[in-house]
Amino acid sequence: MRSTRWAALLLTISCGTTFALADDLTTNDGKKLTGKLVSVNGEGVSFTTAEATVTVPGRNIVGITLSDKFEPIPATVTTHSEIELTDGSVIRVAKFTIKGKKFETTLWPGAKVAAPTLDLPMSAVFTAMKKAEDAKGRAEWRKLVANRGKRDMYVIRQGQGLTFIQGTILGGTDDGKLEFEKEDKSTDKLLQSRSAGYVFHQAQPAAVPQTICRVLDVFGNTLNAASIKIATDGVTVTTVAGASIKYPSLAAIAKLDYSQGNVAYLSDLNPEVEMPDLPPAEKRLSPITPFLRDKSLSNEMIRLENATFPKGICIAPDTVLSFNLDGNYTQFKATVGIDENGLNATSAAKLIIEADGQVLFSETLKRKDKAKGLVLVVKGVKQLKVIVEADTPVNGNYVIMADARVQK
């Protein structure tokens, strides 16, 4: 709920008061705060205006536009590379190389502010593509990545297009080579200068931090941020994948994007539904709806542990919901538990979440237990499957997935 102080401030702004400060914060209901961004955390932001310093929840923000904008690639840069992280962040660089277990990058000159310093572990990288300015090459690259296997790929550009050597990238050497383990377990040293880029098969993490917003900087980078720390010596953005980017000041940040265009709620999607075919008599006695959108069994707003949620799904036992994501999202989030409106206080059901056949979560939920927050990686996943299993399809053992959504 908005504080009285914030509501009063929005009223002041809507009446036409203006401030000679740089940053603009836009809320979900179209209001605008003009002032200065002070701090950012998982709950929202602290924002100073000419009237006061207020705290604005992240769920109420569309975006924060700072004084600078995206920097186009300078004309002096004839070629550039693009590094995509496992969380969907995209970093544009003049060139890169791998040394040890980290990427070393060079950003192009000419921006209004000094370039940031990057701490980019190899474990955070999904793909690293050279010659990213070539449209035809980018199309070939996307096709290659879409059909990747379960090993790393050292990609080579030949006359007929892209080809690759499959294996495991162990790290980079000081003399510009790549230590590479082939599928037959033999090792080799490959020239990094010969490659067109790399595709990594990263292990599925047990848990990942929540994305608080998307950061757009003046160098054209797009970062899915797990944390943003604003200090006197600069701004540090840590991505969900674990990369760290330190900027000399806020002047290097163009925008913080909280917009819902990057999010799709499962209750707004149309899944394929599978349920057991009950005998007609049993259907008449106990008709079961596979799932409910944005409401619970009582036909009221979804509720878990005295907290209400405007979005979510309520799923019947022995139901399978398959959502087509088409590889467009990087993260799945939800708060899960047993519907509090069930008839039996001992209700329980097993929830299984699969991504292209890989089990991401499998646990029996009990009504007596606390609701569980989930943050799962769905980078590149084409189909997300939600499965609810229970011994008996009665007594209200429906699973609630509150605020269930996928995020780019």
QUIURDA-V914080 format. One record per pair of residues at least 4 apart in sequence whose ideal C-beta (glycine too) atoms are under 7 Angstrom apart, sorted by the first residue. I is the first residue (numbers start at 1). J is the second residue. D is the distance in Angstrom with one decimal. If there is no record, write none. Layout:
BEGIN
I,J,D ; I,J,D
END
This chain:
BEGIN
2,6,5.0 ; 2,7,5.2 ; 3,7,6.9 ; 4,8,6.2 ; 5,9,6.5 ; 5,52,6.7 ; 5,54,6.3 ; 6,10,6.4 ; 6,54,4.9 ; 6,56,6.7 ; 7,11,6.5 ; 8,12,6.6 ; 9,13,6.6 ; 9,49,6.6 ; 9,51,5.6 ; 9,52,6.2 ; 9,54,5.7 ; 10,14,6.2 ; 10,31,4.7 ; 11,15,6.5 ; 12,17,5.1 ; 12,51,6.0 ; 13,17,5.9 ; 13,31,6.4 ; 13,32,6.4 ; 13,33,6.3 ; 14,31,6.2 ; 18,34,6.7 ; 19,34,4.7 ; 19,35,6.0 ; 19,49,5.7 ; 19,50,4.1 ; 21,34,5.8 ; 21,35,4.7 ; 21,36,5.2 ; 21,49,7.0 ; 21,50,6.9 ; 22,36,6.6 ; 22,66,6.7 ; 22,67,4.2 ; 23,35,6.1 ; 23,36,5.6 ; 23,37,5.1 ; 23,64,6.1 ; 23,65,6.9 ; 23,66,5.2 ; 23,67,6.9 ; 24,32,5.8 ; 24,34,5.5 ; 24,65,4.7 ; 25,32,6.9 ; 25,33,4.2 ; 25,47,5.6 ; 25,56,6.5 ; 25,61,6.5 ; 25,64,4.8 ; 26,32,5.3 ; 26,62,4.6 ; 26,63,5.7 ; 27,31,4.6 ; 27,60,5.4 ; 27,61,6.3 ; 27,62,6.6 ; 28,60,5.5 ; 28,62,6.0 ; 33,47,5.8 ; 33,49,5.8 ; 34,49,6.6 ; 35,47,5.5 ; 35,48,5.1 ; 35,49,3.6 ; 36,48,4.8 ; 37,45,6.3 ; 37,47,6.0 ; 37,64,6.0 ; 37,66,7.0 ; 37,250,6.7 ; 38,46,4.2 ; 38,47,6.3 ; 38,48,5.4 ; 38,53,6.6 ; 38,230,7.0 ; 39,45,6.7 ; 39,46,4.4 ; 39,230,5.6 ; 40,45,5.0 ; 40,212,6.8 ; 40,228,4.1 ; 40,230,6.9 ; 42,210,6.2 ; 42,212,5.3 ; 43,57,6.3 ; 43,58,6.5 ; 44,55,6.0 ; 44,56,5.2 ; 44,57,4.2 ; 44,58,4.4 ; 44,61,7.0 ; 45,56,5.5 ; 45,61,7.0 ; 45,64,6.9 ; 46,53,6.2 ; 46,55,5.6 ; 47,54,5.7 ; 47,56,5.8 ; 48,53,4.5 ; 56,60,5.9 ; 56,61,5.9 ; 58,212,6.2 ; 58,213,6.8 ; 58,258,5.8 ; 61,258,4.2 ; 62,258,6.0 ; 62,259,5.2 ; 63,255,5.9 ; 63,256,6.3 ; 63,257,5.0 ; 63,258,5.7 ; 63,259,5.7 ; 64,255,6.6 ; 64,256,4.3 ; 65,255,5.2 ; 66,250,6.2 ; 66,253,5.2 ; 66,254,6.0 ; 66,255,6.5 ; 67,251,6.9 ; 68,112,6.7 ; 68,218,4.8 ; 68,251,5.8 ; 68,254,5.4 ; 69,218,6.8 ; 69,254,5.2 ; 70,216,6.4 ; 70,218,6.5 ; 70,220,5.5 ; 70,254,5.5 ; 71,111,5.1 ; 71,218,4.4 ; 71,219,5.5 ; 71,220,5.9 ; 73,77,5.3 ; 73,80,6.0 ; 73,108,6.7 ; 73,220,6.8 ; 74,108,5.5 ; 74,110,4.3 ; 76,110,6.9 ; 77,94,6.0 ; 77,108,4.6 ; 79,131,5.6 ; 79,133,6.0 ; 80,92,5.8 ; 80,93,6.6 ; 80,94,5.8 ; 80,108,7.0 ; 80,132,5.6 ; 80,133,5.9 ; 81,93,5.2 ; 81,95,6.0 ; 81,96,5.5 ; 81,128,6.8 ; 81,129,6.3 ; 81,130,4.9 ; 81,132,5.7 ; 82,90,6.2 ; 82,92,5.6 ; 82,129,5.1 ; 82,132,3.8 ; 83,91,4.5 ; 83,93,6.6 ; 83,96,6.4 ; 83,103,6.7 ; 83,125,6.0 ; 83,128,4.8 ; 84,90,5.3 ; 84,126,4.9 ; 84,127,4.8 ; 85,89,4.2 ; 85,124,5.1 ; 85,125,6.0 ; 85,126,5.9 ; 85,239,5.9 ; 85,241,4.2 ; 85,243,5.9 ; 86,124,6.1 ; 86,126,4.7 ; 86,202,5.4 ; 86,241,4.6 ; 86,377,7.0 ; 86,379,5.6 ; 87,224,4.6 ; 87,239,5.6 ; 87,240,3.7 ; 87,241,4.1 ; 87,330,5.4 ; 87,331,7.0 ; 88,224,5.4 ; 88,330,3.7 ; 88,379,6.5 ; 88,408,6.0 ; 89,222,6.3 ; 89,223,4.6 ; 89,224,5.0 ; 89,239,4.9 ; 89,241,6.6 ; 89,243,7.0 ; 90,221,6.7 ; 90,222,4.8 ; 91,221,4.9 ; 92,219,6.7 ; 92,220,4.8 ; 92,221,6.0 ; 93,105,4.3 ; 93,106,6.2 ; 93,107,5.7 ; 94,106,4.7 ; 94,107,6.1 ; 94,108,4.5 ; 95,106,5.0 ; 96,103,5.4 ; 96,104,6.7 ; 96,105,4.7 ; 96,128,6.2 ; 97,104,5.3 ; 97,172,6.4 ; 97,176,6.7 ; 97,192,5.7 ; 98,103,5.8 ; 98,122,6.4 ; 98,171,6.6 ; 98,172,3.2 ; 98,178,6.4 ; 98,192,6.6 ; 99,104,5.3 ; 99,172,4.7 ; 99,174,6.5 ; 100,171,5.3 ; 100,172,6.4 ; 101,121,6.2 ; 101,122,4.9 ; 101,171,5.2 ; 102,120,6.0 ; 102,121,5.6 ; 102,122,6.2 ; 103,120,4.2 ; 103,122,6.5 ; 103,125,6.4 ; 105,118,5.5 ; 105,120,6.6 ; 107,115,4.2 ; 107,219,5.9 ; 111,115,6.7 ; 111,218,5.8 ; 111,219,5.9 ; 112,218,6.7 ; 113,218,6.5 ; 113,248,6.1 ; 113,249,6.7 ; 113,251,5.0 ; 113,252,4.6 ; 114,248,4.7 ; 115,219,6.9 ; 116,245,5.0 ; 116,246,5.6 ; 116,247,4.5 ; 116,252,6.3 ; 117,246,5.0 ; 118,243,6.9 ; 118,245,5.5 ; 119,243,6.6 ; 119,244,4.1 ; 120,124,6.4 ; 120,243,5.0 ; 121,242,6.3 ; 121,243,6.8 ; 123,202,6.5 ; 124,241,3.9 ; 124,242,4.8 ; 124,243,4.6 ; 125,200,5.6 ; 126,200,6.1 ; 126,202,6.9 ; 126,379,6.6 ; 127,145,5.9 ; 127,197,6.7 ; 127,198,6.9 ; 127,199,5.0 ; 128,197,5.1 ; 128,198,4.9 ; 129,141,5.3 ; 129,197,4.2 ; 130,196,5.4 ; 130,197,5.1 ; 131,137,5.5 ; 132,138,6.5 ; 134,138,6.4 ; 135,139,6.7 ; 136,140,6.6 ; 137,141,6.1 ; 138,142,6.5 ; 139,143,6.7 ; 140,144,6.3 ; 140,161,5.5 ; 140,162,5.1 ; 141,145,6.3 ; 141,162,6.8 ; 142,146,6.2 ; 143,147,6.6 ; 144,155,6.9 ; 144,162,5.4 ; 145,199,5.8 ; 148,153,6.4 ; 148,199,5.5 ; 149,166,6.3 ; 150,201,5.4 ; 151,166,4.6 ; 151,167,5.8 ; 151,168,6.4 ; 151,183,6.8 ; 151,201,5.5 ; 152,167,6.1 ; 152,168,5.3 ; 152,169,4.5 ; 152,198,6.8 ; 152,199,6.7 ; 152,200,5.3 ; 152,201,5.6 ; 153,164,4.3 ; 153,166,5.7 ; 153,198,6.6 ; 153,199,4.1 ; 154,164,6.2 ; 154,165,4.5 ; 154,169,7.0 ; 154,178,6.8 ; 154,180,6.1 ; 154,190,5.7 ; 154,195,5.7 ; 154,198,6.2 ; 155,162,5.8 ; 155,164,4.8 ; 155,195,6.0 ; 155,196,4.6 ; 155,197,4.9 ; 155,198,6.4 ; 155,199,6.5 ; 156,163,5.4 ; 156,164,6.6 ; 156,194,6.7 ; 156,195,6.3 ; 156,196,5.9 ; 157,162,5.8 ; 157,196,4.1 ; 158,163,5.6 ; 162,196,6.2 ; 166,183,5.9 ; 167,180,5.5 ; 167,181,5.2 ; 167,182,4.5 ; 167,183,5.6 ; 168,181,4.3 ; 169,178,6.2 ; 169,180,6.0 ; 169,198,6.2 ; 169,200,6.8 ; 170,179,4.0 ; 170,180,6.6 ; 170,181,5.9 ; 171,179,5.3 ; 172,178,5.6 ; 172,192,6.5 ; 173,177,4.6 ; 173,179,6.5 ; 173,189,6.9 ; 176,191,6.8 ; 176,192,5.3 ; 176,193,6.2 ; 177,189,4.3 ; 177,190,6.4 ; 177,191,6.0 ; 177,192,6.5 ; 178,189,6.8 ; 178,190,4.6 ; 178,192,5.3 ; 179,187,6.6 ; 179,189,6.1 ; 180,187,6.7 ; 180,188,5.2 ; 180,190,5.1 ; 181,185,6.5 ; 181,187,5.2 ; 182,186,5.1 ; 182,188,6.4 ; 204,358,6.9 ; 204,377,6.4 ; 205,377,6.2 ; 207,375,6.5 ; 208,240,5.6 ; 208,331,6.9 ; 208,375,5.4 ; 208,377,5.6 ; 209,226,3.9 ; 209,240,5.7 ; 209,375,6.9 ; 210,226,6.8 ; 210,333,6.7 ; 210,375,5.4 ; 211,224,4.9 ; 211,225,6.7 ; 211,226,6.6 ; 211,240,5.4 ; 211,331,5.8 ; 211,407,5.8 ; 212,225,5.6 ; 212,226,6.7 ; 213,225,5.7 ; 213,256,4.8 ; 213,257,6.0 ; 213,258,4.9 ; 214,222,6.2 ; 214,223,6.9 ; 214,224,5.8 ; 214,257,4.1 ; 214,262,6.4 ; 215,223,4.3 ; 215,225,5.0 ; 215,228,6.9 ; 215,237,5.3 ; 215,253,6.4 ; 215,256,6.0 ; 216,222,5.7 ; 216,254,4.7 ; 216,255,4.4 ; 216,257,6.3 ; 217,221,4.9 ; 217,247,6.9 ; 217,252,5.5 ; 217,253,5.5 ; 217,254,5.9 ; 218,252,5.5 ; 218,254,5.4 ; 223,237,5.4 ; 223,239,5.3 ; 223,245,6.4 ; 224,239,5.7 ; 224,240,5.1 ; 224,330,6.7 ; 225,237,5.2 ; 225,238,6.9 ; 225,239,6.2 ; 226,238,5.4 ; 226,239,6.3 ; 226,240,4.7 ; 227,238,4.7 ; 228,235,6.8 ; 228,237,5.4 ; 229,235,7.0 ; 229,236,4.7 ; 230,235,5.3 ; 230,250,6.7 ; 234,246,5.5 ; 234,247,5.5 ; 234,248,5.0 ; 234,249,6.0 ; 235,247,4.6 ; 235,249,6.7 ; 235,250,5.6 ; 235,253,6.4 ; 236,244,6.3 ; 236,246,4.7 ; 237,245,4.8 ; 238,244,5.1 ; 239,243,4.6 ; 240,331,6.9 ; 247,252,3.9 ; 247,253,6.6 ; 248,252,6.4 ; 257,262,6.9 ; 262,407,5.9 ; 262,408,4.4 ; 263,405,5.2 ; 263,407,5.1 ; 264,268,6.4 ; 264,269,6.3 ; 264,405,6.3 ; 264,406,5.3 ; 265,311,4.8 ; 265,404,6.7 ; 265,405,4.7 ; 266,313,5.4 ; 266,323,6.2 ; 266,401,6.7 ; 266,404,4.3 ; 266,405,6.5 ; 267,293,4.2 ; 267,294,5.0 ; 267,311,5.6 ; 267,312,6.1 ; 267,313,5.0 ; 269,323,5.4 ; 271,321,4.1 ; 271,322,5.5 ; 271,323,4.8 ; 272,322,4.3 ; 273,290,4.8 ; 273,319,6.9 ; 273,321,6.1 ; 274,320,4.0 ; 275,290,5.4 ; 275,318,6.3 ; 275,319,5.4 ; 276,318,5.3 ; 278,282,4.5 ; 278,283,5.0 ; 280,284,6.6 ; 281,285,6.5 ; 282,286,6.2 ; 283,287,5.7 ; 286,394,6.1 ; 288,316,5.0 ; 288,393,6.0 ; 289,316,6.3 ; 290,316,5.5 ; 290,319,4.9 ; 291,313,5.2 ; 291,314,6.3 ; 291,315,4.6 ; 291,316,6.5 ; 291,319,6.4 ; 291,321,6.3 ; 292,296,7.0 ; 292,313,6.8 ; 292,314,4.2 ; 293,313,6.2 ; 294,302,6.8 ; 294,310,6.7 ; 294,311,5.7 ; 294,312,6.3 ; 295,299,5.6 ; 295,300,6.3 ; 295,301,6.6 ; 295,302,6.5 ; 295,314,6.8 ; 296,300,5.8 ; 296,302,5.3 ; 296,303,6.3 ; 296,314,5.3 ; 296,339,5.4 ; 296,341,5.1 ; 296,400,6.8 ; 297,314,6.4 ; 297,339,5.3 ; 297,341,4.3 ; 297,342,6.6 ; 297,396,6.0 ; 297,398,5.8 ; 298,341,4.2 ; 301,308,4.9 ; 301,310,6.6 ; 302,308,6.8 ; 302,309,4.5 ; 302,312,4.3 ; 302,314,6.8 ; 302,400,5.9 ; 302,402,5.1 ; 303,307,6.9 ; 303,308,5.2 ; 303,340,5.7 ; 304,335,6.1 ; 304,337,4.8 ; 304,340,6.8 ; 304,371,4.3 ; 304,400,5.8 ; 304,402,5.5 ; 305,370,6.5 ; 305,371,5.3 ; 309,402,3.9 ; 309,403,5.3 ; 311,403,5.6 ; 312,400,6.3 ; 312,401,5.6 ; 312,402,4.1 ; 312,403,5.8 ; 312,404,5.6 ; 313,401,5.1 ; 313,404,5.8 ; 314,339,5.8 ; 314,398,5.2 ; 314,400,5.5 ; 315,319,5.3 ; 315,321,6.7 ; 315,386,6.7 ; 315,388,4.8 ; 315,398,6.2 ; 315,399,4.8 ; 315,401,6.9 ; 316,388,6.8 ; 316,393,6.7 ; 316,398,5.7 ; 317,349,5.6 ; 317,388,5.6 ; 317,389,6.8 ; 317,390,3.5 ; 317,393,4.3 ; 317,397,5.6 ; 318,388,7.0 ; 318,389,6.5 ; 318,390,6.7 ; 318,393,5.7 ; 319,388,5.1 ; 320,385,6.5 ; 320,387,5.0 ; 321,386,4.5 ; 322,383,5.8 ; 322,385,5.0 ; 323,383,7.0 ; 323,384,4.5 ; 324,383,5.9 ; 325,329,5.3 ; 325,378,6.5 ; 325,381,5.4 ; 325,382,6.2 ; 325,383,6.7 ; 325,384,5.5 ; 325,406,6.1 ; 326,382,6.0 ; 327,380,4.8 ; 327,381,6.5 ; 327,382,5.4 ; 328,408,6.6 ; 329,378,5.4 ; 329,406,4.0 ; 329,407,6.2 ; 329,408,5.6 ; 330,378,6.5 ; 330,379,4.6 ; 330,407,6.6 ; 330,408,6.2 ; 331,375,6.5 ; 331,377,6.4 ; 331,378,6.3 ; 331,406,6.9 ; 331,407,4.7 ; 332,376,4.4 ; 332,378,4.8 ; 332,384,6.7 ; 332,406,5.2 ; 333,374,6.5 ; 333,375,5.3 ; 333,403,6.8 ; 333,405,5.8 ; 333,407,6.7 ; 334,374,5.0 ; 334,401,4.5 ; 334,402,6.5 ; 334,403,6.1 ; 334,404,3.9 ; 335,371,5.2 ; 335,373,5.2 ; 335,402,4.4 ; 335,403,5.9 ; 336,351,6.0 ; 336,365,6.3 ; 336,371,6.5 ; 336,372,5.3 ; 336,374,6.1 ; 336,399,6.6 ; 336,400,6.6 ; 336,401,5.4 ; 337,365,5.9 ; 337,371,3.8 ; 337,372,6.7 ; 337,400,5.4 ; 338,342,6.4 ; 338,347,5.2 ; 338,348,6.7 ; 338,349,6.5 ; 338,365,5.4 ; 338,366,6.6 ; 338,367,4.0 ; 338,397,6.3 ; 338,399,6.5 ; 338,400,6.8 ; 339,396,6.0 ; 339,398,4.3 ; 339,400,5.1 ; 341,396,6.4 ; 342,347,4.6 ; 342,367,6.5 ; 342,395,6.1 ; 342,396,2.1 ; 342,397,6.2 ; 342,398,6.5 ; 343,395,5.2 ; 343,396,4.7 ; 344,395,3.6 ; 344,396,6.1 ; 345,367,6.0 ; 345,368,6.9 ; 346,367,6.8 ; 347,367,4.5 ; 347,395,5.5 ; 347,396,5.5 ; 347,397,4.0 ; 348,364,5.8 ; 348,365,6.5 ; 348,366,4.4 ; 348,367,6.8 ; 348,397,6.1 ; 349,365,5.9 ; 349,388,5.4 ; 349,389,6.6 ; 349,390,4.1 ; 349,397,4.6 ; 349,399,5.2 ; 350,364,4.7 ; 350,389,4.3 ; 350,390,6.9 ; 351,361,6.9 ; 351,363,6.2 ; 351,365,5.6 ; 351,388,6.0 ; 351,399,5.3 ; 352,359,6.4 ; 352,361,7.0 ; 352,362,4.7 ; 352,387,4.1 ; 353,360,4.9 ; 353,361,4.3 ; 353,376,6.7 ; 353,386,5.8 ; 354,358,6.3 ; 354,359,5.5 ; 354,360,6.6 ; 354,385,4.2 ; 355,360,5.3 ; 355,378,5.4 ; 355,381,4.3 ; 355,384,5.8 ; 356,381,5.4 ; 356,382,5.8 ; 356,383,5.8 ; 360,376,4.7 ; 361,374,6.2 ; 361,376,6.3 ; 365,369,6.7 ; 365,399,6.2 ; 378,384,6.2 ; 378,406,6.1 ; 388,399,4.8 ; 390,397,4.8
END
